[in-house]
Amino acid sequence: MSKQNSRSIAASLATAACSLLGTSTISPVQAQEEPDWDFNTALLYYGESDNRVQDFSLNVLARRIYVDDRILSLGLTVDALTGATPSGALPFDGPQTFTRPSGKATYTTAPNEIPLDDSFLDTRVALTAGWQQPLARLYSINAGVSASKEYDYVHLGANAGLARDFNKRNTTLSLGVAYSQDSLNPEGGAPVPLSAMLDVGDLSNRMGDQDKDVVDLVLGLTQVVSRDLLFQFNYSLSQSSGYLTDPFKFLSLVDPVTGDPVSHTPAPGERGPSHENRFESRPDERTKHSVYGQAKYYMSGKVLDLSYRYMTDDWEIDSHTLEARYRWPFGDRSYLEPHVRWYTQTAADFYRISLVDGAPPLEFASADYRLGEFDAITLGMKYGWTTRSDNEMSVRLEYYMQDGSAPSDQIIGNQVGRELYPDLDAIIAQFSYRF
C-alpha cells in the first residue's frame, strides 16, 4: 500500500467533509433555545499483516447546534502511519536491491518475497469546517472547507450543497459539489513516468512538484416510505486531472523468455538497483461514475441497513460493493451491530504485472495491486451503549481480507507458481465516544 492508499484509509475518518456530498448524513436535531455543542470522538487502529501499513488515528468532530437547526461542524483528524508497502516490483528467486524513492539510499528484498518499501513513515493532520442551515421553508444549504498536510502532500478543498423537501417532507432532493486541489512534493521530485530507476544520488529523471484537481458532483434522493422504511439513492460524478501517477510505484523490466527481472549494474563506485525497474505511468485524467442505493428498515427496535454501490470509470475499472449492518438492541441502553461488506473490481486497462524487455513501449502502465482485479470482504462487530449521563460509547472490531490474481496472459516463464499479487489481511479496531 502506497502513501496514496494510506490517505484513503486515513480520510475515511473525516466524515464531516463527506457529509456535504451526501455520503454521510447529519442526525436530525431539535431546535435549541440556546446554542449547544456536542462532540464525537474516535480512536482507530488499522494494521495490515506481514508488518505492512499500520495506522493510528484520532478523529474529533464538534458540532454547535443553534436555533432553527443551524449547525456549525468542525473536524480534526490526526494519523500516524508506518510500515512497509508493496512497490509493484515482482518477486524473484534471488535478492533484489532497489533505490529508495528519495534517491538517497537503497534497500534489499529477500529471495521469493514480494518487494516492500519499508521506509513508509508519515503523519497527517486534516481540518474540516462546515455550516448547515435552512433556507426558506423547504430548502436547506450547506458549505464547507477542508485542508490536510503530510510530509510531501497538501490538500485544499471546498464544497457546497442544496436540498429541497417535497411530499410533506417525506421526499428530499439534494445536489452537492466539491472541488479540491492537491499538491505533491515527494523528496527528490516526482519521477518521469516510465523512466528507469537510477543509482543513488542520480535525480536526472525527476520532474519536481506536481498537482492534481478533483471535481465531484452528487445528486441525491431520500424517500421516507413509511414509519419503518427509508430509501436513499445517489448518483456521483468525479473528474480528476493532473498528476495521477503514484511516484512511489514502479514495475520490473523482465526477460521475455524467463520472466525474471533484467539485471542492472550500478556505475563504478556507486550504489543502485540490482535489476531494471521502470516508474509507473497513469493517464492524467480520470472520470468516475457511481450509483448508490441504501435502505434502512426498523423492526421493533432492530434496524437493518443494506446498501449497494456500482462504480465505473474510463480506466476500465468496474466495481460492486454490497454492505449490510444489523443493529440488535439489548435493553434500552446497549446494542450489537454485526457488519459485512463485499467488494469486487475489474483491472484497469493499463494494469501490468511487469514490463517485457524489448516489447513495444507503452504509454501507460502500473503494477499497483489496487488497480488489479481483486475481491475483498470485511467482517466485523460493533458494540455500543449509552452511559448514565446519556453519552454514547462504542467499540468496533473488523477483519479485512483482500484476494487478487495476476492476469494469466501476462505470466511469463519462471513467473508461473510465484506469488505475483500481494494479497492482504488487516485488522481494524475503533473506540468512539460521543458527548
N, C-alpha and C positions, 0 to 999 in steps of 0.2 A: 504494500500500500504506500503510495507516494504522499507528499505533503498535500497535493491537491485533493486526494481522497480523504485525508485526515481532516481537511477543512469541512468536508461534507459531514463527517461524524460529529465534529465539534459544533457545526452550525445547527444540528438537529435540536440543540437545547435552546436556541434563540427563537422561541416561538412567538415572541412579541412582534417581530418583523413579519413573520409568515402570516400572522392573523390578518394583516391588512390586505392580503391577497386571497383570503378565503380558505387557506389550508388549515386554519385553526380558528376557533370561534371564541369570543369573549362571553363568559357566562352572563345570563340576564341578571340585572340588578334592579333594586327598588330605588326610587328617587329618595335622596337623603336630605334631611333638614340641614345638616352641616357636612362639609367635606370630610371624607373618611379615607384612610389608607388601608390597603391590605397587601400582604407580601406572600409571594410564592417562591420558595427556595428549593434547590435540588443539588445534591452531590451525586455525581455519576462516575462510575469506573467502567472503562471498555478495555478489554485485554484480549489480544489475539494469541493463538497458540504458537509454539516454536519461537518464543521470545521476539515476536514481531511487535507491531504497534501497541503501545499502552497509552491510554488517555485518562487523565483525572480532570474532571470538570466541575466547576462551581457555576450555578446559574441562579440569578436573583431577578425576579420580575415584581416591580412595585406598581400598584395602581392606586390612584386617588380618584374617588368617586364623588362627583359634585351633584348639585341639584339638577334634575331633569336629565339624568342618565348621561351627563358629560363625563368622560373618563380620560384621565392622563395616565399613560403607561410608560414606565422607564425600565429598561433591561440592562443587565450586566452579565457577561459570560467570560470566564477565565478558564483556559485549557492549558494543561501541561502535557506535552506529547513527547514520548521517547520510543525507542525500539528500532527494529530493522524492517525494511520494506523491499519487496521484490523489484529488481531493477528492470526486468524484461529480458535479460540475457538467459541463454539456455544452460542447463546443467551439462557436465562433461565428465568423462572418466578420470581426468586429471584435475589438479588445482588450477584455478583461474585468478589472475590479478587484474584489478580494474583501477583506473584513475578516479578519485573521488569527484563529486560534482563541482567542488570548489576549484579543482585543478591543482591543489597544493599537496596531495598525498595519494597513496594507494591503499587498497585493502585486498585481501585474498579470500577466495571461497574454496572450501574443501571439495574433493572429488565427489561427483554424483549428488551434489546438493544444489538446490535452486539458489542462484546468486542473490544475496540480500545485501543492501547497503545499510550497515549498522550505525551510520553517523547521524541518524534521524534524531533531532532534538529541537524542540521549539516551544514557545509559549505564545498563546493567542489571547488577546483581550478584545472583546466586542461590546459595543454600546448600541442600544436602540432607544428611540423615543417615539411615542405615538399619541395622537389625540383623536377621540371619537366623540361625536355629538349628534343629536337630532337636528334635522333641517326641515322646517315646516312640520306638518302633521305626520306625513307618511314617509319622509325621507330621512336618511342619516348619512353622514360623511365621516371619513377618517383620513388621516395623513400621518406620515412618519418618516424618520430618517434613521440610518444605520451607519456604523463605521466599525472597522476592525483593523488590528495591526498585528503582524507577525514579524519575525526577523527579516524576511525577504518579501513580504506581501502586505499590501494596503488595500482595503476595500472601503468604498464610499457609496452609499445608496440612498434613494428616496422613493417613497411610494404613496399612493392615494387611492381612495375607494369611495364609491357611491352606492347606496342601497335604497330600494323603494319597496314598500309593503303594499300588497293588494289583498283582495278577498278577505276582508275583516282581519287583516294581519296574519292570515294563515299562509300566505304566499309572499316570498321575498325574492326580488331580482337584484343582483349585485354586479358591479363592474369594478375591477381593481387593476391598477397599472403600477409597475415598478421599474426603476432604472438604476443600474449600478455601474460603476467604473472601478476596475481592479488594476493595480499596478504591481508588476512582478519584477523584483530586482535581485535575482539569485547571485550569490557570491561568485565573482569572476565573470558574470554576464550570462545571458541565455545563449545556449549553443545554436549554431546554424543548423536547421533541420537537415537530417541525413548526413551530417558531417561526421568524420571519423573521430573516435575518442583518441586524444593526443597524450603525449608524455607529460609528466608532472612539470608545471611551470609554463607550458605552451598554451596560451589562450588565443591563438590566432583564429580559432573557429568560433569565437564568441561575438554576440551582437549587442551586448549591453542590456539595459532595462527594456521591458515590454509591457503593453497594456491590452486590456480587453474591455468591451462594453457588453452589457446584457440588458435586454428589454423584455419584460414579462407582462402578459395580459391575461386576466382571468375573468370569465363570465360565469356567474353562478345562479342557481335556482334552489331555494329551500322551500319545501312544501310540508305543511302540517296536514296529515291525512286524517288523523283522529287524535283523541286524547292520549293514545298509546303509541302512535306511529308517526315517524318523521323521516322524510327523504331529503337528500341533498344531491345536486348534480353540478359539476363544474366542467368547463372547457378551458384549457390553458394553452397559450401560445408563448413560446420562448425563443428569442432571437439573440444569438451570441455572435460577436465579431471581434477580430483582433488576433492576438497571440493565444491560441487554444492548445498549443503543444505543451506537453509536460516536460520541462527542461531536465528532469531527473530520471527520465526513462530512455532506454536505448535497446537496440536489437543486436544479436550476434550475427556476424557475417560467417556463413558456413560453407564448407566444401560441397559442391553439387552432387558428389557421389557418396561420400561417407556421412555427410550431415554434421560432421564435427566442426567446431569453431576454427577458423583460419588463424594460424599463429601470427603474432606480431613481435618484432624485435625492437626494443627501445633503442634510441640513439646511444652511441658510446658514452658511458658515464652518466646516463640518465635513467630515471625510474619511469615506468609506464605500464600500460596494459600488456598482458601476456598473449592476448588474442585480439583480433579485429572486431570492433564494435562500431555501430552507427547510431547516432542520436535519432530519436523518433521524429516523425513529421505528421502533423494533422492539418486538415483544411482550416482556413482562417474564418470560416463561417459555419454556423450550425443552427438549424431551425427544428424545434421540437413541438409536436402537438400531443396533447394528452386529454383524455376524458376520464372523469372520476364520478363514481356514484357511491352513496352511503345511505344506509337505512338503520335507524335506531328504533327498537321495539321494547316497550315497557310491559312487563308481565308480573303484576302483583309484587312489585318491589325489585324484581330482577330486570336487568337491561341487557338485551342482545344488540351488539353493534357489528354490522357487516359492511365491508367496503370492497370496491374493485377499481383498479386503475389500469388504463391502457395507454402506452406511450409509443410514439413512432417519430423518427427523425430522418433527416436527409443524409445521415451517415449509415443508413440501412439497419439501425438498431430498432427492434420492436420488443417491448417488454409488457408483461402482465403481472399485476400484483393483486393477490387476494388476501384479505385480512379479517380476522374475527376476534371479538372480545365478548366475554360474558360476565357481567357483574352479578355476583351472588351475595346478597346481604346476610349478615349474621346479627340478628337483633337490630337495634336502632343505631348502633354506633360503629359497626365494622362491616367489611365485605372482603370477599376474594374475587379476583378477576383473572382467569386464565386468558392467555393470548396466543394466537397462532398467526403467522404470516408466511405466505408462499410467494416467491418471486422467480421469474424466468425471463431470459432475454436472448435475442439472437446477437451474432457478432457484427461489428462494424465492417463495412466493405473493404476497409484498408487494414484490418487486423491480420497480422502475420506473426508466426512464432519465431521467424528468423528471416534474414535476407540471404539469398543464394549468390555466392561469388560468381561473377561473370554473367549473371542474368541481366536482362534489360532493366535500366534504372526505373524506380517507381517515384511517383510524385509524393505519395503519402504512404506511410507505413507505421504501425505501432504494435508492440508486443505487450502492451498494458493489459493485464488479465481482466480488468474492469470493462474493457471493450470487447472481450471474447464472449463466446456462448457459454452460459452457465445457469444453474438453478441454485436457489438459496431458500432456506427455511429458518424461521425464528420461532422458538417455543419458549413461553415464559409464564410467570405467575406474579400477580401483584396483590399485596395485602394492604388495605387501608383502614384507618379508624379515625374517629373523632374524639378529641380529648374532652375532659370535663369542662374546660374553658371554651369549648366549641371551635378549637383549632383543628386542622386536618393534617394527618401524617400518613405516609405510605412507604412501603419498601417494595422494590421490584427486582426480580432476578430472571434473566433470559439467556438462552443459549442460541447462538447463530452458527449455521453450517452452510458453507458455500462449496459447490462441486461443479467443476467445469472440465472441458476436454479440448485438446488441440484438434484443429481440422485435419482429418485423415489425409486429405490430398496435399497437405503441406509437410507431412512427416517424411524424412529422407534418411535412408541408410541406417546408421547406428542410433538414430533418434528413436527407433522402434523400441518400446519397452521402458524408455526413460520417462520420468515424471516431468512432463512438459507444461502442465498447467498447475499453478500454485494454489491448491485447494486451501480453504480457510475455515477454522473454527474460532469462535470468540465467545467470551462471557461478558454480559452486560449487567451491572448491578447499580441500583439507584435508590437513594433515600430522599424523600420530599417532605417538606413541612410548609404548611400554609397557615398564616395567622393574620 
